[in-house]
Amino acid sequence: MKKGMSWLDLAAWIKENREAVVGSYIDNIYGESNRLTLKIRGGGEPFYLSITAGESIYITRRTGLIGHGEPGSIVMGFRRYLRESRMIDIYQKPCDRIAEIKVVGANEYRVIVELIPRGVVSIVDLDGIIRFSNTTATMKDRVIRIGAKYSYPPTQVSICNSDPRSLVPNVKKGYDLARGLIIGAGVPPDIAEETLYRLGLDKNIKPSSLADNEVEKILDEVRSLTERITTNPEPGIVIDASEKPHGFYPYEPKSLVARGYVFRRTASFNEAIDVFYAYVDAYRVEEKPAEVIRIEKSIEKLRNQISSAEEELSILRKVLEYVDANYQQLEELFECAKRKITDCTGETGVMARVKNNTVEIVLDSVRYPLNPRLSFMENYIELRKRISDLEKRISRGSSEIARLEEEIKKILAERERDKAVRMIRSLMRQEWYERYHWLITSEGLLAIGGMNADQNEKIVRKYLRENDIFIHANIQGGSAVILLVDREYSEKSIQEAATLAACYSRAWTAGYGAIDVFYAKGSQVSKSPPPGEYLGKGAFMIYGERGWIRNVPLLLGIGIEILEHDIPRIIVGPPELVSKRAASWSVLAPGDRDRREIADRLKTIWLKSGSVRAEVIDAIDLEELVKRIPGRSRIITDLGRIKPSNRSDNLEE
């Protein structure tokens, strides 16, 4: 599996994503010391820039990287220097696994991201002084600490910026041809193997056995391949036999395809990196849980005790069998010994002997003495009691082991479930319109509505076009809904979007059963009030004739739509529309239950329905569900069962 980005990967990624990064602002920083997630605000909707020291840098919209709880000191340090800064440039240290981001805020800094092993992320001022870093380190050739002069890691020789002919001697020193290219010419390992495969050469041959001109041809092919990749990338991910990503590549690695891997093209190289690390995050190797280790030690102790008990039980059963078969002779011998008679030899067939005024039963190497203070019958009873006690101890121990093993299974099953939840969450992305109230009509039109006055203002100013439909409940206080018209539609789409306007209005909190909703063309909506009047935030003027949808029921369908890879998404809308798309769904009406209580209840109902896997429901962010509930509510029905759908409604902003 691929371990991180090469200098070629970095070059391809920066070329592809530079425009998205430059000019954007850093809203906030999350994460931990080695992995930072920067929330970025640009010309479009926000995204995240994931930076992992010594590994990768890429753009993502996966919300699972943000994390929760109080940020650590490292994150707080990066926030102090970078929050609200503008990124004015991003570039690569030539032919190296180092990216640099120039930022301007109160001061100008460079954020230097090292993707080499043991790499660091440092904030460096214009004088080259480290102002902050994710770690402190003293290395053979440099020092990383606040206040020290920043020094780059030692530069390695690379075909990226060297004449291939000058690298021939270095390559020929290699243990094999592949390592000669990697170490002697700075060729990324995957490119070295790919080049040799395409040339039909064995990567294990000794490069010293090749003529100089043969090595030059190989290096020329490496140079040609890297140039083709940076000029015309064909990005994708490589999948292994278990459907798990093996690596991300800006080209099709034919050498891996020949070995049985599958190459799947992606729309961009960044998408390939994002998908790969989504899986890596979910399947990172974790240590065995401490609770499992503790239980396993208890099981081992019990097994040793049972083993000892079984060994003793086996012996005592043989003794009992012998006593039962020779009861009369043993009893006479025992009584003779108790009377301290010197000549107590017993029958010749009796495997017992008199010792210290008692009888000792001898079976192979086992000696079982009878207690002279007890009668023979009492000794017999004690023997049977001891056997019974051992049988009970073994039975109890075996039952306890079975219980503990079952407990381990539950812990590991819960862990697997948690892993599945993390897997799902790591793949979850928020489309731009999911920041608002939204639905996709049955005719395929997107409707969005503001969650508050600020969002009402924003969506009207930013998204409302002349031919779009503006929709609002006939009450002061409510979501401004826009039906974005990009295809033929009928009044059915307006009616479906009207459910958003009705349910996300003050009519819901007032407990109405239905409300009238009006609509108008985008060209009729204005922020310009008549002379002498004032329009507050989120308020608009409608000029001209309005259309009306009378008595829109305050019934909101809410459910889980299942996308690719079992990704759940909360959808809302008219119950009829939601029922056709959701795997599990319910209907809400104005009521007296708190939104969070309703959200908890919905998850429980959907879980019990059995139509959606438990880990899929667990992956749903409760806060996202709460956000979709209009106010105090009641659940009037719950139904569930619909086939999963592909995310074909990926609408670009």
C-alpha positions as CSV (number, residue, x, y, z in Angstrom):
1,M,0.0,0.0,0.0
2,K,1.2,3.5,-0.8
3,K,2.7,5.3,2.1
4,G,2.6,8.9,1.0
5,M,3.0,11.4,-1.8
6,S,6.1,11.5,-4.0
7,W,7.6,14.7,-5.4
8,L,5.8,13.9,-8.7
9,D,2.4,13.4,-6.9
10,L,2.9,16.7,-5.1
11,A,3.8,18.5,-8.4
12,A,0.7,17.1,-10.1
13,W,-1.5,18.0,-7.1
14,I,-0.3,21.6,-6.8
15,K,-0.8,22.1,-10.6
16,E,-4.3,20.8,-10.4
17,N,-5.4,22.6,-7.2
18,R,-3.5,25.8,-7.1
19,E,-6.4,27.9,-8.3
20,A,-8.7,26.6,-5.5
21,V,-6.2,27.3,-2.8
22,V,-4.7,30.7,-3.8
23,G,-6.9,33.6,-2.7
24,S,-8.8,31.6,-0.1
25,Y,-8.9,32.3,3.6
26,I,-8.1,30.0,6.5
27,D,-11.2,30.1,8.7
28,N,-10.0,27.7,11.4
29,I,-7.6,24.9,12.1
30,Y,-8.5,21.5,13.7
31,G,-6.7,18.2,14.2
32,E,-3.6,17.2,16.1
33,S,0.2,17.6,16.0
34,N,1.0,15.5,12.9
35,R,-2.3,16.0,11.2
36,L,-3.9,19.4,10.6
37,T,-7.2,20.2,9.0
38,L,-7.6,23.8,7.7
39,K,-11.1,25.0,7.1
40,I,-10.8,27.1,3.9
41,R,-13.2,29.8,2.8
42,G,-12.9,30.9,-0.9
43,G,-15.0,32.1,-3.7
44,G,-17.3,29.0,-3.5
45,E,-18.4,26.9,-0.6
46,P,-15.9,26.1,2.2
47,F,-13.7,23.1,2.0
48,Y,-10.9,21.5,4.1
49,L,-7.2,21.3,3.4
50,S,-5.8,18.2,5.1
51,I,-2.1,18.3,5.9
52,T,-0.3,15.3,7.4
53,A,3.3,15.8,8.1
54,G,5.5,13.2,6.3
55,E,2.6,12.0,4.2
56,S,0.1,14.1,2.3
57,I,-1.7,17.3,1.5
58,Y,-5.1,17.4,-0.3
59,I,-8.5,19.0,-0.4
60,T,-11.5,17.3,1.1
61,R,-15.1,17.9,2.0
62,R,-15.2,15.0,4.5
63,T,-16.6,16.4,7.7
64,G,-15.1,13.5,9.8
65,L,-11.7,15.1,9.8
66,I,-12.7,18.1,11.9
67,G,-12.9,16.2,15.2
68,H,-14.5,17.3,18.4
69,G,-13.5,18.5,21.9
70,E,-11.0,21.0,23.0
71,P,-8.0,21.6,20.6
72,G,-4.5,20.8,21.8
73,S,-1.7,23.3,22.2
74,I,-0.3,22.5,18.7
75,V,-3.6,23.3,17.1
76,M,-4.0,26.4,19.2
77,G,-0.5,27.6,18.1
78,F,-1.4,27.2,14.4
79,R,-4.7,29.0,15.0
80,R,-2.8,31.9,16.6
81,Y,-0.7,32.5,13.5
82,L,-2.9,31.3,10.6
83,R,-6.6,32.0,11.5
84,E,-8.2,34.6,9.1
85,S,-5.0,34.6,7.0
86,R,-5.3,34.7,3.2
87,M,-3.3,32.2,1.1
88,I,-1.6,34.1,-1.6
89,D,0.5,31.4,-3.2
90,I,1.3,27.7,-3.0
91,Y,4.3,26.1,-4.7
92,Q,6.7,23.1,-4.4
93,K,10.3,23.2,-3.5
94,P,11.7,22.0,-6.9
95,C,11.8,18.3,-7.2
96,D,11.2,17.7,-3.5
97,R,8.4,16.5,-1.3
98,I,8.0,19.9,0.3
99,A,5.1,22.3,-0.3
100,E,5.1,25.9,0.7
101,I,2.0,28.1,1.3
102,K,2.4,31.8,1.5
103,V,-0.2,33.4,3.9
104,V,-0.9,37.0,4.7
105,G,-2.8,38.1,7.8
106,A,-1.4,40.4,10.5
107,N,2.0,39.3,9.1
108,E,3.3,37.4,6.2
109,Y,4.4,33.8,6.7
110,R,5.3,30.7,4.8
111,V,3.7,27.4,5.9
112,I,6.3,24.8,5.0
113,V,4.8,21.3,4.7
114,E,7.4,18.5,4.6
115,L,6.1,15.2,3.2
116,I,9.4,13.3,3.7
117,P,9.7,10.8,6.5
118,R,9.9,12.5,9.9
119,G,8.8,15.7,8.1
120,V,7.4,18.7,10.0
121,V,4.9,21.5,9.4
122,S,6.5,24.9,10.2
123,I,5.4,28.5,10.1
124,V,8.3,30.6,9.0
125,D,8.6,34.4,8.9
126,L,10.1,36.5,6.2
127,D,13.5,36.3,7.9
128,G,13.4,32.5,7.8
129,I,12.8,32.2,11.5
130,I,10.5,29.4,12.7
131,R,7.6,31.1,14.5
132,F,5.8,27.8,15.2
133,S,6.0,24.1,14.4
134,N,4.1,20.9,15.0
135,T,7.1,19.4,16.7
136,T,10.6,20.1,18.1
137,A,13.5,18.1,16.8
138,T,17.3,18.2,16.8
139,M,18.6,16.3,13.7
140,K,22.1,15.7,12.4
141,D,21.8,18.4,9.8
142,R,19.2,20.9,11.2
143,V,17.2,22.0,14.2
144,I,13.5,22.5,14.3
145,R,12.4,24.7,17.2
146,I,10.7,28.0,17.7
147,G,13.1,30.9,17.2
148,A,15.6,28.8,15.2
149,K,16.5,29.5,11.6
150,Y,14.6,27.1,9.3
151,S,16.7,24.8,7.2
152,Y,15.4,22.5,4.5
153,P,16.2,18.8,4.7
154,P,19.2,17.8,2.7
155,T,18.5,17.8,-1.0
156,Q,18.6,14.5,-2.8
157,V,19.9,14.1,-6.3
158,S,16.9,13.8,-8.7
159,I,16.2,13.2,-12.3
160,C,13.7,16.1,-12.0
161,N,16.4,18.7,-12.2
162,S,19.5,16.8,-13.3
163,D,21.0,15.7,-16.7
164,P,20.2,12.0,-17.0
165,R,23.7,11.3,-18.3
166,S,25.2,12.6,-15.0
167,L,23.1,10.1,-13.0
168,V,24.3,7.0,-14.9
169,P,27.2,6.3,-12.4
170,N,24.8,6.7,-9.4
171,V,22.2,4.3,-10.9
172,K,24.9,1.6,-11.7
173,K,25.9,1.5,-8.0
174,G,22.4,0.2,-7.1
175,Y,21.9,-3.2,-5.6
176,D,19.3,-3.8,-8.3
177,L,18.0,-1.7,-11.2
178,A,14.9,-0.5,-9.4
179,R,16.8,0.7,-6.3
180,G,19.5,2.1,-8.5
181,L,16.8,4.4,-10.1
182,I,15.2,5.2,-6.8
183,I,18.3,6.0,-4.7
184,G,20.7,7.0,-7.5
185,A,18.4,9.1,-9.6
186,G,15.6,10.2,-7.1
187,V,12.9,8.4,-9.1
188,P,9.7,7.8,-7.2
189,P,9.4,4.0,-6.4
190,D,6.2,3.6,-8.4
191,I,7.6,5.4,-11.4
192,A,10.8,3.3,-11.3
193,E,8.7,0.1,-11.4
194,E,6.3,1.4,-14.0
195,T,9.1,2.5,-16.3
196,L,10.9,-0.8,-16.1
197,Y,7.6,-2.7,-16.7
198,R,6.8,-0.6,-19.7
199,L,10.3,-1.3,-21.1
200,G,10.1,-5.0,-20.4
201,L,13.1,-5.0,-18.0
202,D,13.5,-7.1,-14.9
203,K,13.7,-4.7,-11.9
204,N,16.0,-7.1,-10.1
205,I,18.9,-7.2,-12.6
206,K,22.2,-5.6,-11.6
207,P,22.5,-2.2,-13.1
208,S,26.2,-2.6,-13.2
209,S,25.7,-5.2,-15.9
210,L,24.2,-2.7,-18.2
211,A,26.1,-0.4,-20.6
212,D,26.0,3.3,-19.9
213,N,23.8,4.0,-23.0
214,E,21.3,1.4,-21.8
215,V,21.0,3.2,-18.5
216,E,20.7,6.5,-20.3
217,K,17.7,5.2,-22.3
218,I,16.0,4.1,-19.1
219,L,16.5,7.5,-17.5
220,D,15.2,9.2,-20.7
221,E,12.1,7.0,-20.5
222,V,11.6,8.0,-16.8
223,R,11.9,11.7,-17.8
224,S,9.5,11.2,-20.6
225,L,6.9,9.4,-18.4
226,T,7.1,12.1,-15.7
227,E,6.6,14.9,-18.2
228,R,3.6,13.1,-19.7
229,I,2.1,12.7,-16.3
230,T,2.5,16.3,-15.3
231,T,1.3,17.6,-18.7
232,N,-1.7,15.2,-19.1
233,P,-2.5,13.3,-15.9
234,E,-4.9,10.4,-15.9
235,P,-5.6,10.1,-12.2
236,G,-7.2,7.3,-10.3
237,I,-7.0,4.8,-7.5
238,V,-5.8,1.2,-7.6
239,I,-8.0,-1.4,-5.9
240,D,-6.9,-4.7,-4.6
241,A,-8.8,-8.0,-4.6
242,S,-10.7,-7.1,-1.4
243,E,-11.9,-3.8,-2.9
244,K,-9.6,-1.7,-0.7
245,P,-7.6,1.0,-2.3
246,H,-3.9,0.1,-2.7
247,G,-2.7,3.6,-3.8
248,F,-3.5,6.8,-5.7
249,Y,-1.8,7.7,-8.9
250,P,-1.8,10.6,-11.5
251,Y,-1.4,8.0,-14.2
252,E,-2.5,4.4,-14.9
253,P,0.1,2.1,-13.3
254,K,0.1,-0.8,-15.9
255,S,2.6,-2.7,-13.8
256,L,0.0,-3.1,-11.0
257,V,-2.9,-3.8,-13.3
258,A,-0.7,-6.7,-14.7
259,R,-0.5,-8.1,-11.2
260,G,-4.3,-8.3,-10.8
261,Y,-5.0,-4.9,-9.3
262,V,-7.8,-2.8,-10.7
263,F,-7.3,0.9,-11.8
264,R,-10.4,3.2,-11.4
265,R,-10.3,6.6,-12.9
266,T,-11.3,9.6,-10.8
267,A,-12.5,13.0,-11.9
268,S,-9.3,14.5,-10.4
269,F,-6.1,13.5,-8.7
270,N,-7.2,15.2,-5.5
271,E,-10.3,13.0,-5.5
272,A,-8.1,9.9,-5.8
273,I,-6.0,11.0,-2.8
274,D,-9.1,11.9,-0.8
275,V,-10.8,8.5,-1.5
276,F,-7.6,6.6,-0.7
277,Y,-7.1,8.3,2.7
278,A,-10.8,7.9,3.6
279,Y,-10.2,4.2,3.5
280,V,-6.8,4.4,5.2
281,D,-8.4,6.5,8.1
282,A,-11.0,3.8,8.6
283,Y,-8.6,0.8,8.5
284,R,-5.6,2.1,10.3
285,V,-4.1,-0.7,12.4
286,E,-5.0,-0.3,16.0
287,E,-3.7,-1.9,19.1
288,K,-5.7,-4.6,20.8
289,P,-8.1,-3.0,23.3
290,A,-6.8,-3.1,26.8
291,E,-10.0,-4.7,28.0
292,V,-9.5,-7.6,25.6
293,I,-5.9,-8.0,26.8
294,R,-7.1,-8.1,30.4
295,I,-9.8,-10.7,29.6
296,E,-7.4,-12.8,27.7
297,K,-5.1,-12.9,30.7
298,S,-8.0,-14.0,32.9
299,I,-8.9,-16.8,30.3
300,E,-5.3,-18.0,30.3
301,K,-5.2,-18.1,34.1
302,L,-8.5,-20.1,34.1
303,R,-7.3,-22.5,31.5
304,N,-4.2,-23.2,33.6
305,Q,-6.3,-23.8,36.6
306,I,-8.7,-26.1,34.7
307,S,-5.7,-28.0,33.3
308,S,-4.4,-28.6,36.8
309,A,-7.8,-29.6,38.0
310,E,-8.3,-32.0,35.1
311,E,-5.0,-33.6,35.7
312,E,-5.8,-34.2,39.4
313,L,-9.3,-35.3,38.5
314,S,-7.9,-37.9,36.1
315,I,-5.7,-39.3,38.9
316,L,-8.5,-39.4,41.5
317,R,-10.9,-41.1,39.2
318,K,-8.3,-43.9,38.7
319,V,-8.0,-44.1,42.5
320,L,-11.7,-44.3,42.9
321,E,-12.0,-47.0,40.3
322,Y,-9.3,-48.9,42.1
323,V,-10.9,-48.4,45.5
324,D,-14.3,-49.5,44.2
325,A,-12.8,-52.7,42.8
326,N,-10.8,-53.5,45.9
327,Y,-12.9,-52.0,48.6
328,Q,-12.9,-54.9,51.1
329,Q,-9.2,-55.6,50.9
330,L,-8.3,-51.9,51.3
331,E,-10.6,-51.5,54.2
332,E,-9.0,-54.5,56.0
333,L,-5.6,-53.2,55.2
334,F,-6.5,-49.7,56.5
335,E,-7.9,-51.1,59.8
336,C,-4.9,-53.2,60.3
337,A,-2.6,-50.3,59.8
338,K,-4.6,-48.1,62.2
339,R,-4.1,-50.7,64.9
340,K,-0.4,-50.5,64.3
341,I,0.0,-54.1,63.6
342,T,3.4,-54.8,62.1
343,D,2.4,-57.4,59.6
344,C,-0.3,-55.7,57.4
345,T,0.7,-56.8,53.9
346,G,-2.8,-57.3,52.4
347,E,-3.5,-59.4,49.4
348,T,-0.8,-59.7,46.7
349,G,-3.1,-58.2,44.1
350,V,-3.7,-55.0,46.1
351,M,-1.7,-52.0,44.8
352,A,-1.3,-50.5,48.3
353,R,1.1,-50.4,51.1
354,V,1.2,-49.6,54.7
355,K,3.2,-46.4,55.5
356,N,3.3,-44.4,58.8
357,N,0.3,-46.3,60.3
358,T,-1.9,-45.7,57.3
359,V,-2.5,-47.0,53.8
360,E,-1.0,-45.4,50.7
361,I,-2.5,-46.4,47.4
362,V,0.1,-46.6,44.6
363,L,-1.0,-46.2,40.9
364,D,1.9,-45.8,38.5
365,S,3.8,-42.8,39.9
366,V,0.9,-41.6,41.9
367,R,0.7,-42.1,45.7
368,Y,-2.7,-41.4,47.4
369,P,-2.5,-41.7,51.2
370,L,-5.7,-42.3,53.3
371,N,-6.3,-40.1,56.3
372,P,-5.7,-42.2,59.5
373,R,-7.9,-39.8,61.5
374,L,-10.9,-40.8,59.5
375,S,-12.6,-44.1,59.0
376,F,-12.2,-45.9,55.7
377,M,-15.8,-45.0,54.8
378,E,-15.1,-41.3,55.6
379,N,-11.9,-41.5,53.4
380,Y,-14.1,-42.9,50.6
381,I,-16.6,-40.2,51.0
382,E,-13.9,-37.5,51.0
383,L,-12.5,-39.0,47.8
384,R,-15.8,-38.8,46.0
385,K,-16.4,-35.3,47.4
386,R,-13.0,-34.1,46.1
387,I,-13.8,-35.6,42.7
388,S,-17.2,-33.8,42.7
389,D,-15.6,-30.5,43.7
390,L,-13.1,-30.8,40.9
391,E,-15.8,-31.6,38.3
392,K,-17.8,-28.5,39.5
393,R,-14.6,-26.3,39.4
394,I,-13.8,-27.4,35.8
395,S,-17.4,-26.9,34.8
396,R,-17.6,-23.4,36.3
397,G,-14.2,-22.5,34.9
398,S,-15.3,-23.7,31.4
399,S,-18.5,-21.7,31.7
400,E,-16.5,-18.6,32.8
401,I,-14.2,-19.0,29.8
402,A,-17.1,-19.3,27.5
403,R,-18.6,-16.1,29.0
404,L,-15.3,-14.2,28.8
405,E,-14.8,-15.4,25.2
406,E,-18.3,-14.2,24.4
407,E,-17.4,-10.8,26.0
408,I,-14.3,-10.6,23.8
409,K,-16.5,-11.3,20.8
410,K,-18.9,-8.5,21.8
411,I,-16.0,-6.1,22.3
412,L,-14.4,-7.0,19.0
413,A,-17.8,-6.9,17.2
414,E,-18.4,-3.4,18.7
415,R,-14.9,-2.4,17.5
416,E,-15.7,-3.7,14.0
417,R,-18.9,-1.7,14.1
418,D,-17.1,1.4,15.2
419,K,-14.6,0.8,12.4
420,A,-17.5,0.5,9.9
421,V,-19.0,3.7,11.3
422,R,-15.6,5.5,11.0
423,M,-15.4,4.1,7.4
424,I,-18.8,5.6,6.5
425,R,-18.1,8.9,8.2
426,S,-14.7,9.2,6.6
427,L,-16.4,9.0,3.2
428,M,-19.2,11.4,4.0
429,R,-19.0,14.7,2.1
430,Q,-21.3,17.7,2.4
431,E,-22.5,19.1,-0.9
432,W,-22.7,22.9,-1.1
433,Y,-26.5,23.0,-0.9
434,E,-26.6,20.8,2.3
435,R,-25.7,23.9,4.3
436,Y,-29.2,25.0,3.8
437,H,-32.7,23.5,3.9
438,W,-32.9,21.6,0.6
439,L,-34.7,19.0,-1.4
440,I,-34.5,17.6,-5.0
441,T,-38.0,17.7,-6.5
442,S,-39.4,14.6,-8.3
443,E,-38.6,16.5,-11.6
444,G,-35.0,16.8,-10.6
445,L,-34.9,20.5,-9.6
446,L,-32.9,21.6,-6.6
447,A,-34.7,23.8,-4.0
448,I,-32.7,25.5,-1.2
449,G,-34.0,27.5,1.8
450,G,-32.3,29.6,4.4
451,M,-32.0,28.4,8.0
452,N,-32.0,31.9,9.3
453,A,-32.2,35.5,8.2
454,D,-28.5,35.6,7.3
455,Q,-28.9,32.6,5.0
456,N,-32.1,34.0,3.5
457,E,-30.2,37.1,2.6
458,K,-27.2,35.1,1.2
459,I,-29.1,32.7,-1.0
460,V,-31.3,35.4,-2.5
461,R,-28.3,37.6,-3.3
462,K,-26.0,34.8,-4.5
463,Y,-28.3,32.2,-6.1
464,L,-31.6,33.7,-7.1
465,R,-31.7,34.2,-10.9
466,E,-34.5,35.8,-12.9
467,N,-36.1,32.6,-14.0
468,D,-35.8,30.9,-10.6
469,I,-38.8,30.6,-8.3
470,F,-38.9,32.4,-5.0
471,I,-41.2,30.7,-2.4
472,H,-42.2,31.8,1.1
473,A,-44.9,31.0,3.6
474,N,-47.6,33.6,4.1
475,I,-46.3,34.5,7.6
476,Q,-43.6,36.7,8.9
477,G,-40.6,34.7,9.9
478,G,-39.6,31.7,7.8
479,S,-37.2,30.2,5.3
480,A,-36.8,31.9,1.9
481,V,-36.9,29.0,-0.5
482,I,-35.5,29.2,-4.0
483,L,-36.4,26.6,-6.7
484,L,-33.4,26.7,-9.0
485,V,-34.8,26.3,-12.5
486,D,-32.4,24.6,-14.9
487,R,-34.8,22.4,-16.9
488,E,-38.5,22.0,-17.8
489,Y,-40.7,21.7,-14.8
490,S,-44.4,21.8,-13.7
491,E,-46.3,23.2,-10.7
492,K,-45.6,19.9,-9.0
493,S,-42.0,21.0,-8.3
494,I,-43.2,24.3,-6.9
495,Q,-45.7,22.4,-4.6
496,E,-42.9,20.1,-3.4
497,A,-40.6,23.0,-2.6
498,A,-43.5,24.8,-0.9
499,T,-43.3,22.1,1.8
500,L,-39.9,23.5,2.8
501,A,-41.3,27.1,3.0
502,A,-44.3,26.0,5.0
503,C,-42.6,23.7,7.5
504,Y,-39.5,25.8,8.1
505,S,-41.6,28.9,9.0
506,R,-43.0,30.3,12.2
507,A,-46.2,28.5,11.4
508,W,-44.6,25.3,12.7
509,T,-43.6,26.7,16.0
510,A,-47.1,28.3,16.3
511,G,-48.6,24.8,15.9
512,Y,-50.5,25.4,12.6
513,G,-51.9,22.5,10.7
514,A,-51.5,24.1,7.3
515,I,-50.6,27.5,5.8
516,D,-50.8,29.3,2.5
517,V,-47.5,29.7,0.5
518,F,-46.8,32.2,-2.2
519,Y,-44.3,32.2,-5.0
520,A,-42.9,34.6,-7.6
521,K,-40.2,34.7,-10.3
522,G,-36.8,35.7,-9.3
523,S,-37.1,38.8,-11.4
524,Q,-39.9,40.0,-9.1
525,V,-37.8,39.9,-6.0
526,S,-35.9,42.9,-4.8
527,K,-34.0,44.3,-1.8
528,S,-35.1,47.8,-2.7
529,P,-38.1,49.0,-0.6
530,P,-40.5,51.7,-1.6
531,P,-39.4,55.2,-0.7
532,G,-39.4,55.9,3.0
533,E,-39.5,52.2,4.0
534,Y,-36.8,49.9,5.3
535,L,-36.2,46.2,4.7
536,G,-34.4,44.3,7.5
537,K,-32.0,41.4,7.0
538,G,-33.7,38.5,5.3
539,A,-36.7,40.6,4.1
540,F,-37.5,41.2,0.5
541,M,-40.0,43.1,-1.7
542,I,-42.1,41.1,-4.2
543,Y,-43.3,43.2,-7.1
544,G,-46.0,42.1,-9.4
545,E,-48.5,39.2,-9.2
546,R,-47.8,36.3,-6.9
547,G,-48.8,32.7,-7.3
548,W,-50.4,30.8,-4.4
549,I,-50.5,27.3,-3.1
550,R,-53.3,27.2,-0.5
551,N,-53.3,25.1,2.7
552,V,-50.0,23.5,2.5
553,P,-50.0,20.8,5.2
554,L,-47.4,21.1,7.9
555,L,-46.3,17.5,7.5
556,L,-42.6,17.0,6.9
557,G,-41.2,13.7,5.7
558,I,-37.8,13.0,7.0
559,G,-35.6,10.0,6.4
560,I,-32.3,8.4,5.4
561,E,-31.3,8.3,1.8
562,I,-28.5,5.7,1.2
563,L,-25.8,6.8,-1.3
564,E,-22.9,4.9,-2.7
565,H,-20.7,3.0,-0.1
566,D,-23.6,3.0,2.3
567,I,-23.3,6.7,3.0
568,P,-26.4,8.0,4.7
569,R,-27.9,11.4,4.0
570,I,-30.8,13.0,5.8
571,I,-33.5,14.1,3.3
572,V,-36.7,16.1,4.0
573,G,-39.7,17.1,2.0
574,P,-43.3,16.1,1.3
575,P,-43.9,12.6,2.8
576,E,-44.8,11.2,-0.6
577,L,-41.5,12.4,-2.1
578,V,-39.4,11.2,0.9
579,S,-41.0,7.8,0.9
580,K,-39.8,7.1,-2.6
581,R,-36.2,7.9,-1.9
582,A,-35.5,7.0,1.8
583,A,-34.5,3.6,3.1
584,S,-36.2,4.4,6.3
585,W,-38.4,7.4,7.0
586,S,-40.9,9.1,9.3
587,V,-43.4,12.0,9.2
588,L,-43.3,14.9,11.6
589,A,-45.9,17.4,12.5
590,P,-45.8,20.4,15.0
591,G,-45.9,19.1,18.5
592,D,-44.5,19.5,22.0
593,R,-41.3,17.3,21.9
594,D,-37.9,18.9,21.8
595,R,-35.9,18.6,18.6
596,R,-33.1,16.6,20.1
597,E,-35.6,14.2,21.7
598,I,-37.3,13.8,18.4
599,A,-33.9,13.2,16.7
600,D,-33.0,10.5,19.2
601,R,-36.4,8.9,18.7
602,L,-36.1,8.9,14.9
603,K,-32.7,7.1,15.1
604,T,-34.2,4.5,17.4
605,I,-37.2,4.0,15.1
606,W,-35.0,3.7,12.0
607,L,-32.7,1.3,13.8
608,K,-35.7,-1.0,14.8
609,S,-37.1,-0.9,11.3
610,G,-34.2,-3.2,10.2
611,S,-34.2,-1.5,6.8
612,V,-30.8,0.2,7.4
613,R,-27.7,-1.4,8.9
614,A,-27.0,-0.3,12.5
615,E,-23.6,1.2,11.7
616,V,-25.1,3.3,8.9
617,I,-27.6,4.8,11.4
618,D,-24.8,5.2,14.0
619,A,-22.8,7.2,11.4
620,I,-25.5,9.8,11.2
621,D,-24.5,13.0,12.9
622,L,-27.2,13.7,15.5
623,E,-26.6,17.5,15.1
624,E,-27.3,17.2,11.4
625,L,-30.5,15.4,12.1
626,V,-31.5,18.0,14.8
627,K,-30.8,20.7,12.2
628,R,-33.4,19.3,9.8
629,I,-36.2,19.2,12.4
630,P,-38.2,22.5,12.2
631,G,-39.0,22.9,15.9
632,R,-40.9,21.2,18.7
633,S,-42.5,18.2,16.9
634,R,-44.3,14.9,17.1
635,I,-43.8,11.8,15.1
636,I,-47.1,10.9,13.5
637,T,-46.0,7.9,11.5
638,D,-42.9,6.0,10.7
639,L,-42.4,3.8,7.7
640,G,-39.3,2.4,6.1
641,R,-38.2,0.5,3.1
642,I,-36.8,1.7,-0.2
643,K,-33.8,0.6,-2.4
644,P,-30.5,2.5,-2.0
645,S,-29.8,5.2,-4.6
646,N,-26.6,6.4,-6.3
647,R,-25.7,10.0,-5.7
648,S,-26.7,11.2,-9.2
649,D,-27.9,14.5,-7.8
650,N,-24.4,15.9,-7.3
651,L,-25.3,19.5,-8.2
652,E,-22.5,21.9,-8.8
653,E,-22.8,25.4,-7.3
